[in-house]
Amino acid sequence: MHHSEPPGNLAPHIPADVYQRAQATGQPVVIVVNNEPTGFPWQRVLIPFAIAGAVVAGGWGLAAALCWLMDVAAHTATAIAGAVAGPLGVGGITLKLTQSKNK
């Protein structure tokens, strides 16, 4: 084990005089290990960016879905207009899809 590695399951070094005094008096030895992470807290930064990225991707997906829906609707209207070539009535509403040649 290198000196730069964290102790893991092994206790850090206890000075001999402290250990002998604890053995003689029966007092417990309290070992305080600093577990604060060193360096930059990447998780604090990455989570908001991940959420923002998901929102942007969802927005692009929604825009693409709407464009596809409008394209399908336009093709459907064109197909209906080409097939009917005259007034189209549904429920009492009549649409004139093409202009008549008799003006």
C-alpha atoms as an extended CHARMM CRD file, in Angstrom:
* protein
*
       103  EXT
         1         1  MET       CA              0.0000000000        0.0000000000        0.0000000000  PROA      1               0.0000000000
         2         2  HSD       CA              1.3480000000        3.3940000000       -1.0020000000  PROA      2               0.0000000000
         3         3  HSD       CA              1.2270000000        6.3260000000        1.3830000000  PROA      3               0.0000000000
         4         4  SER       CA             -0.8950000000        8.3440000000       -1.0580000000  PROA      4               0.0000000000
         5         5  GLU       CA             -3.7150000000        5.7620000000       -1.1240000000  PROA      5               0.0000000000
         6         6  PRO       CA             -6.6890000000        6.1470000000        1.2110000000  PROA      6               0.0000000000
         7         7  PRO       CA             -6.6990000000        3.6520000000        4.0780000000  PROA      7               0.0000000000
         8         8  GLY       CA             -9.8930000000        1.8530000000        3.0310000000  PROA      8               0.0000000000
         9         9  ASN       CA            -10.6540000000       -0.8120000000        5.6560000000  PROA      9               0.0000000000
        10        10  LEU       CA             -7.3630000000       -0.2360000000        7.4730000000  PROA      10              0.0000000000
        11        11  ALA       CA             -7.1990000000        2.3200000000       10.2480000000  PROA      11              0.0000000000
        12        12  PRO       CA             -4.8080000000        5.2240000000        9.7990000000  PROA      12              0.0000000000
        13        13  HSD       CA             -1.5800000000        5.2240000000       11.7820000000  PROA      13              0.0000000000
        14        14  ILE       CA             -2.0050000000        5.6860000000       15.5400000000  PROA      14              0.0000000000
        15        15  PRO       CA              1.0260000000        7.0290000000       17.3790000000  PROA      15              0.0000000000
        16        16  ALA       CA              2.5150000000        4.4960000000       19.8000000000  PROA      16              0.0000000000
        17        17  ASP       CA              2.2140000000        6.6970000000       22.8960000000  PROA      17              0.0000000000
        18        18  VAL       CA             -1.5130000000        7.2930000000       22.2280000000  PROA      18              0.0000000000
        19        19  TYR       CA             -2.0880000000        3.5530000000       21.7450000000  PROA      19              0.0000000000
        20        20  GLN       CA             -0.1780000000        2.6320000000       24.9300000000  PROA      20              0.0000000000
        21        21  ARG       CA             -2.0220000000        5.2870000000       26.9680000000  PROA      21              0.0000000000
        22        22  ALA       CA             -5.3840000000        3.9770000000       25.6320000000  PROA      22              0.0000000000
        23        23  GLN       CA             -4.3790000000        0.4130000000       26.5340000000  PROA      23              0.0000000000
        24        24  ALA       CA             -3.2960000000        1.4410000000       30.0410000000  PROA      24              0.0000000000
        25        25  THR       CA             -6.3300000000        3.5980000000       30.8830000000  PROA      25              0.0000000000
        26        26  GLY       CA             -9.0010000000        1.7730000000       28.8500000000  PROA      26              0.0000000000
        27        27  GLN       CA            -10.0670000000        4.9500000000       27.0880000000  PROA      27              0.0000000000
        28        28  PRO       CA            -11.1940000000        4.5910000000       23.4910000000  PROA      28              0.0000000000
        29        29  VAL       CA             -9.1490000000        6.1020000000       20.7080000000  PROA      29              0.0000000000
        30        30  VAL       CA            -11.2120000000        8.2510000000       18.3590000000  PROA      30              0.0000000000
        31        31  ILE       CA             -9.9700000000        8.3770000000       14.7860000000  PROA      31              0.0000000000
        32        32  VAL       CA            -11.3170000000       11.1770000000       12.6200000000  PROA      32              0.0000000000
        33        33  VAL       CA            -10.9980000000       10.6120000000        8.8860000000  PROA      33              0.0000000000
        34        34  ASN       CA            -11.7200000000       13.4880000000        6.5320000000  PROA      34              0.0000000000
        35        35  ASN       CA            -14.0100000000       12.0980000000        3.8090000000  PROA      35              0.0000000000
        36        36  GLU       CA            -14.5990000000       15.3420000000        1.9470000000  PROA      36              0.0000000000
        37        37  PRO       CA            -14.0450000000       14.8570000000       -1.7610000000  PROA      37              0.0000000000
        38        38  THR       CA            -11.1520000000       16.8130000000       -3.1620000000  PROA      38              0.0000000000
        39        39  GLY       CA            -11.4180000000       18.5520000000       -6.4900000000  PROA      39              0.0000000000
        40        40  PHE       CA            -14.3440000000       19.9340000000       -8.4230000000  PROA      40              0.0000000000
        41        41  PRO       CA            -17.8660000000       18.5800000000       -7.6760000000  PROA      41              0.0000000000
        42        42  TRP       CA            -18.7530000000       17.4830000000      -11.2280000000  PROA      42              0.0000000000
        43        43  GLN       CA            -22.1240000000       16.0660000000      -10.2110000000  PROA      43              0.0000000000
        44        44  ARG       CA            -23.3620000000       19.5290000000       -9.2020000000  PROA      44              0.0000000000
        45        45  VAL       CA            -22.6380000000       20.7900000000      -12.7110000000  PROA      45              0.0000000000
        46        46  LEU       CA            -23.4970000000       17.7680000000      -14.8560000000  PROA      46              0.0000000000
        47        47  ILE       CA            -27.0360000000       17.1780000000      -13.5500000000  PROA      47              0.0000000000
        48        48  PRO       CA            -28.3900000000       20.6150000000      -14.6120000000  PROA      48              0.0000000000
        49        49  PHE       CA            -26.6840000000       20.2760000000      -18.0200000000  PROA      49              0.0000000000
        50        50  ALA       CA            -28.1850000000       16.8100000000      -18.4630000000  PROA      50              0.0000000000
        51        51  ILE       CA            -31.6540000000       18.1600000000      -17.6390000000  PROA      51              0.0000000000
        52        52  ALA       CA            -31.2050000000       21.1060000000      -20.0250000000  PROA      52              0.0000000000
        53        53  GLY       CA            -29.9890000000       18.7550000000      -22.7640000000  PROA      53              0.0000000000
        54        54  ALA       CA            -33.0310000000       16.5250000000      -22.2960000000  PROA      54              0.0000000000
        55        55  VAL       CA            -35.3380000000       19.5520000000      -22.5290000000  PROA      55              0.0000000000
        56        56  VAL       CA            -33.6370000000       20.7290000000      -25.7440000000  PROA      56              0.0000000000
        57        57  ALA       CA            -33.7850000000       17.2500000000      -27.2840000000  PROA      57              0.0000000000
        58        58  GLY       CA            -37.4690000000       16.9850000000      -26.3510000000  PROA      58              0.0000000000
        59        59  GLY       CA            -38.1750000000       20.3660000000      -27.9210000000  PROA      59              0.0000000000
        60        60  TRP       CA            -36.4740000000       19.3440000000      -31.1670000000  PROA      60              0.0000000000
        61        61  GLY       CA            -38.4020000000       16.0830000000      -31.1320000000  PROA      61              0.0000000000
        62        62  LEU       CA            -41.6690000000       17.9480000000      -30.6500000000  PROA      62              0.0000000000
        63        63  ALA       CA            -40.8540000000       20.3350000000      -33.5030000000  PROA      63              0.0000000000
        64        64  ALA       CA            -39.9680000000       17.4110000000      -35.7950000000  PROA      64              0.0000000000
        65        65  ALA       CA            -43.2020000000       15.6110000000      -34.8790000000  PROA      65              0.0000000000
        66        66  LEU       CA            -45.2680000000       18.7310000000      -35.6420000000  PROA      66              0.0000000000
        67        67  CYS       CA            -43.5030000000       19.1890000000      -38.9910000000  PROA      67              0.0000000000
        68        68  TRP       CA            -44.1830000000       15.5530000000      -39.8790000000  PROA      68              0.0000000000
        69        69  LEU       CA            -47.8350000000       15.9320000000      -38.8520000000  PROA      69              0.0000000000
        70        70  MET       CA            -48.2660000000       19.0520000000      -40.9960000000  PROA      70              0.0000000000
        71        71  ASP       CA            -46.6000000000       17.2820000000      -43.9390000000  PROA      71              0.0000000000
        72        72  VAL       CA            -48.9730000000       14.3230000000      -43.6120000000  PROA      72              0.0000000000
        73        73  ALA       CA            -51.9580000000       16.6750000000      -43.3570000000  PROA      73              0.0000000000
        74        74  ALA       CA            -50.8620000000       18.5790000000      -46.4760000000  PROA      74              0.0000000000
        75        75  HSD       CA            -50.4060000000       15.3670000000      -48.4500000000  PROA      75              0.0000000000
        76        76  THR       CA            -53.7830000000       14.1140000000      -47.2870000000  PROA      76              0.0000000000
        77        77  ALA       CA            -55.4850000000       17.3600000000      -48.3250000000  PROA      77              0.0000000000
        78        78  THR       CA            -53.7580000000       17.2240000000      -51.6900000000  PROA      78              0.0000000000
        79        79  ALA       CA            -54.8440000000       13.6250000000      -52.2420000000  PROA      79              0.0000000000
        80        80  ILE       CA            -58.4420000000       14.4370000000      -51.3140000000  PROA      80              0.0000000000
        81        81  ALA       CA            -58.4660000000       17.5310000000      -53.5420000000  PROA      81              0.0000000000
        82        82  GLY       CA            -57.0690000000       15.5620000000      -56.4540000000  PROA      82              0.0000000000
        83        83  ALA       CA            -59.5440000000       12.7210000000      -56.0300000000  PROA      83              0.0000000000
        84        84  VAL       CA            -62.6540000000       14.8310000000      -55.5560000000  PROA      84              0.0000000000
        85        85  ALA       CA            -61.9710000000       17.7900000000      -57.8830000000  PROA      85              0.0000000000
        86        86  GLY       CA            -65.1550000000       19.5100000000      -56.8750000000  PROA      86              0.0000000000
        87        87  PRO       CA            -67.0450000000       20.6730000000      -53.8340000000  PROA      87              0.0000000000
        88        88  LEU       CA            -66.4190000000       18.5920000000      -50.7280000000  PROA      88              0.0000000000
        89        89  GLY       CA            -69.1750000000       18.5250000000      -48.1070000000  PROA      89              0.0000000000
        90        90  VAL       CA            -68.9880000000       17.1040000000      -44.6150000000  PROA      90              0.0000000000
        91        91  GLY       CA            -71.6860000000       17.7370000000      -42.0070000000  PROA      91              0.0000000000
        92        92  GLY       CA            -73.3140000000       20.6160000000      -43.8680000000  PROA      92              0.0000000000
        93        93  ILE       CA            -70.0270000000       22.4040000000      -44.5600000000  PROA      93              0.0000000000
        94        94  THR       CA            -69.0370000000       22.4990000000      -48.2040000000  PROA      94              0.0000000000
        95        95  LEU       CA            -65.5510000000       23.3680000000      -49.3600000000  PROA      95              0.0000000000
        96        96  LYS       CA            -64.7840000000       24.3260000000      -52.9030000000  PROA      96              0.0000000000
        97        97  LEU       CA            -61.4690000000       22.6230000000      -53.5610000000  PROA      97              0.0000000000
        98        98  THR       CA            -60.9090000000       23.7150000000      -57.1370000000  PROA      98              0.0000000000
        99        99  GLN       CA            -62.1090000000       26.6090000000      -59.2120000000  PROA      99              0.0000000000
       100       100  SER       CA            -64.6420000000       25.8450000000      -61.8750000000  PROA      100             0.0000000000
       101       101  LYS       CA            -63.6510000000       26.4680000000      -65.4580000000  PROA      101             0.0000000000
       102       102  ASN       CA            -67.0120000000       28.1740000000      -66.1720000000  PROA      102             0.0000000000
       103       103  LYS       CA            -66.5310000000       31.6840000000      -64.9080000000  PROA      103             0.0000000000
